[in-house]
Amino acid sequence: MTDALLDFNHRDKPPSFAEGVNALIDRALVTENDARPTRDYLGGSRLGDACARRLQYEYLKTPKDESGGFSGQSLRIFALGHVLEDLAIEWLRKAGFDLRTRNRHGDQFGFSVAGGRVKGHADGVVVAAPNGMAVPALWECKSANAKNWRAIEKHGVVKAKPIYAAQIALYQAYLGLTETPALFTAINKDTCEIWHELVPFDGALAQAASDKAVQILRACDAGEQLPRHTTDPEHFECRFCSYAARCWA
């Protein structure tokens, strides 16, 4: 008789309501992102990347590994970063900083060199400050999880995030803001703590980033592949690279 009883306890667990809605959101975000035109230039914010070959792949629009595209969650994280940057602008202005994000023509502060093959767009320029900091000064803002934010707070951006430091130096050079330290702002995504520091211009770092851009462009034009950052395929930079399978094949 017990064989005839229905068993409701052994079935595959269906996706929850939240998982179903999130799947729809993520699918829409990925579709929207895939439809955006890709960069046709080397971005100044990327030139501090440790691996020149990865930047070469990016510039040549090399297809990423099958699993290398941005997930919906990653795209949501990027979007949150933009929202936090907008909030930081609002907070600094309320605190008395004259922070400009557009020039007099209404365009974002930026530069274009090498025939438009290298470009960069700055977050803003501080033209007046209530705390006596030297102006005009480049302003760059990043958001980070608690672990990365703590590293920036403890060690400073130059040591904790060399890729950001290279971006700052390059932007200071090309925007003519080398006489005053840049204002760097980092927001902790987990706690909303804010870190601010002044970053003096590093001419050698700016030159190195510019030289790397030239090296990459020349290699691309010549059809040459630049060396990897490491000889270890299990290196941290490789394990999370969107081109790892292609690079090490």
C-alpha positions in Angstrom: 0.0 0.0 0.0 2.9 2.4 0.7 4.1 1.9 -2.8 1.0 3.8 -4.1 1.7 6.9 -2.0 3.0 10.0 -3.8 6.5 11.2 -2.9 6.7 15.0 -3.1 10.2 15.1 -1.5 12.4 13.8 -4.3 12.4 16.3 -7.2 14.9 18.7 -8.7 14.7 22.0 -6.9 13.4 24.6 -9.3 15.0 28.1 -9.5 13.8 30.4 -6.9 11.7 33.5 -7.8 14.7 35.7 -7.2 17.0 33.6 -9.3 14.5 33.7 -12.2 14.2 37.5 -12.1 18.0 37.9 -11.8 18.5 35.7 -14.8 16.3 38.0 -16.8 18.1 41.1 -15.6 21.5 39.6 -16.3 20.5 38.4 -19.8 19.3 41.9 -20.6 22.5 43.5 -19.3 24.8 41.0 -21.2 22.8 41.6 -24.4 23.0 45.4 -24.0 26.7 45.2 -23.3 27.4 42.9 -26.3 25.6 45.5 -28.6 27.9 48.3 -27.5 30.7 49.1 -30.0 34.1 48.1 -28.7 37.0 50.5 -28.2 39.1 51.1 -31.3 41.9 52.6 -29.2 44.2 51.9 -26.3 42.6 53.3 -23.1 44.8 55.3 -20.9 43.2 53.7 -17.9 44.5 50.3 -19.0 48.1 51.1 -19.8 49.2 50.3 -16.2 48.1 46.7 -16.8 51.0 44.3 -16.0 50.6 42.3 -19.2 51.3 44.1 -22.6 50.1 41.0 -24.5 46.7 41.3 -22.9 46.5 45.0 -23.9 47.5 43.9 -27.4 44.6 41.4 -27.5 42.2 44.1 -26.3 43.4 46.6 -28.9 43.1 44.1 -31.7 39.6 43.1 -30.6 40.7 39.5 -30.2 37.8 37.2 -29.3 37.8 36.3 -25.6 37.7 32.8 -24.3 34.3 31.3 -24.2 34.0 32.0 -20.5 35.8 35.3 -20.8 32.9 37.7 -21.4 31.5 39.9 -18.7 28.7 38.2 -16.6 25.6 40.0 -15.6 26.9 40.2 -12.1 30.1 41.8 -13.3 28.1 44.4 -15.3 26.1 45.2 -12.3 29.3 45.7 -10.3 30.5 48.1 -13.0 27.2 50.0 -12.9 27.4 50.4 -9.2 30.9 51.9 -9.5 29.5 54.6 -11.9 26.7 55.4 -9.4 29.2 55.7 -6.5 31.4 58.0 -8.6 28.4 60.2 -9.2 27.7 60.3 -5.5 31.3 61.2 -4.7 31.1 64.1 -7.1 27.9 65.3 -5.3 29.5 64.8 -1.9 32.7 66.7 -2.7 30.7 69.6 -4.3 28.5 69.8 -1.2 31.7 69.9 0.9 32.9 73.0 -1.0 35.1 71.6 -3.7 34.7 73.1 -7.1 34.9 69.9 -9.1 34.4 70.0 -12.8 33.6 66.9 -14.9 33.2 68.7 -18.2 35.1 71.4 -20.0 33.6 74.7 -21.2 32.5 72.9 -24.4 30.5 70.3 -22.4 32.9 67.5 -23.1 34.5 65.2 -20.6 38.1 66.1 -19.8 40.4 63.8 -21.9 43.2 63.4 -24.4 43.8 61.8 -27.7 47.3 61.0 -29.1 48.9 58.9 -31.7 46.3 59.7 -34.3 43.5 58.8 -31.9 44.9 55.4 -31.2 45.5 56.2 -27.5 42.8 58.0 -25.5 41.9 58.7 -22.0 39.0 60.4 -20.2 39.4 61.8 -16.7 36.8 61.7 -14.0 37.3 65.4 -13.3 39.4 68.4 -12.4 39.3 70.3 -9.0 39.6 74.0 -9.7 39.0 75.3 -6.1 39.1 73.6 -2.7 38.1 74.6 0.8 41.0 72.8 2.5 43.8 74.7 0.7 44.9 71.9 -1.6 46.8 73.1 -4.7 44.7 73.5 -7.8 43.9 72.8 -10.6 44.3 69.1 -9.8 43.3 66.0 -11.6 40.5 64.0 -9.8 40.2 60.3 -10.2 37.7 58.1 -8.3 37.5 54.3 -7.9 35.3 52.0 -5.9 36.5 48.8 -4.4 35.5 45.9 -2.2 36.5 46.0 1.4 39.7 44.0 1.0 41.0 46.2 -1.9 39.9 49.4 -0.2 41.8 48.5 3.0 44.9 47.9 0.9 44.6 51.3 -0.7 44.0 52.9 2.7 47.0 51.2 4.3 49.5 51.4 1.5 48.3 54.2 -0.7 47.2 53.9 -4.3 50.7 53.9 -5.9 51.7 50.7 -4.0 48.3 49.0 -3.7 47.1 49.6 -7.2 49.9 50.3 -9.7 47.4 50.3 -12.6 45.5 53.3 -11.1 48.8 55.0 -10.4 49.9 54.7 -14.0 46.5 56.1 -15.1 46.8 59.1 -12.8 50.4 59.9 -13.9 49.5 59.6 -17.6 46.4 61.8 -17.3 48.3 64.4 -15.4 50.9 64.5 -18.1 48.6 64.7 -21.1 46.1 67.1 -19.4 48.9 69.5 -18.3 48.2 69.0 -14.6 51.7 68.0 -13.5 52.4 71.0 -11.1 49.9 69.9 -8.5 49.2 66.5 -6.9 46.1 64.7 -8.2 43.2 64.0 -5.8 42.5 60.3 -5.6 39.2 59.1 -4.1 38.3 55.5 -3.3 35.0 54.4 -2.0 34.5 51.2 0.0 31.5 49.4 -1.7 30.8 47.4 1.4 30.9 50.1 4.1 30.7 53.4 2.1 34.0 54.5 3.8 35.9 57.1 1.7 39.6 57.4 1.3 41.2 60.5 -0.2 44.9 61.1 -1.0 47.1 63.4 -2.9 49.2 61.8 -5.6 52.2 63.8 -6.8 53.1 63.6 -10.5 55.4 60.8 -11.4 57.0 61.7 -14.7 58.9 58.4 -15.0 55.7 56.4 -14.5 53.9 58.5 -17.1 56.7 58.0 -19.6 56.7 54.3 -19.0 52.9 54.1 -19.7 53.3 56.2 -22.8 56.3 54.0 -24.0 54.2 50.9 -23.4 51.4 52.3 -25.7 54.0 52.9 -28.4 55.4 49.4 -28.0 51.9 47.8 -28.3 50.9 49.8 -31.3 54.2 49.0 -33.1 53.8 45.3 -32.3 50.3 45.3 -33.6 51.3 47.1 -36.8 54.1 44.7 -37.4 52.0 41.6 -36.6 54.2 40.7 -33.7 53.0 39.1 -30.5 54.4 40.7 -27.3 55.7 38.5 -24.5 53.5 37.4 -21.7 53.7 39.0 -18.3 54.8 35.7 -16.7 56.0 32.2 -17.6 53.6 30.6 -15.2 50.1 29.9 -16.6 48.8 29.6 -13.0 49.9 33.1 -12.1 47.1 35.2 -10.7 47.1 37.6 -13.7 46.6 34.6 -16.0 44.0 32.6 -14.0 41.6 35.5 -14.3 42.5 36.7 -17.8 39.8 36.6 -20.5 42.4 35.5 -23.0 44.2 32.8 -20.9 43.2 29.8 -23.1 44.2 31.5 -26.3 47.4 32.9 -24.9 48.6 29.5 -23.5 47.3 27.3 -26.2 
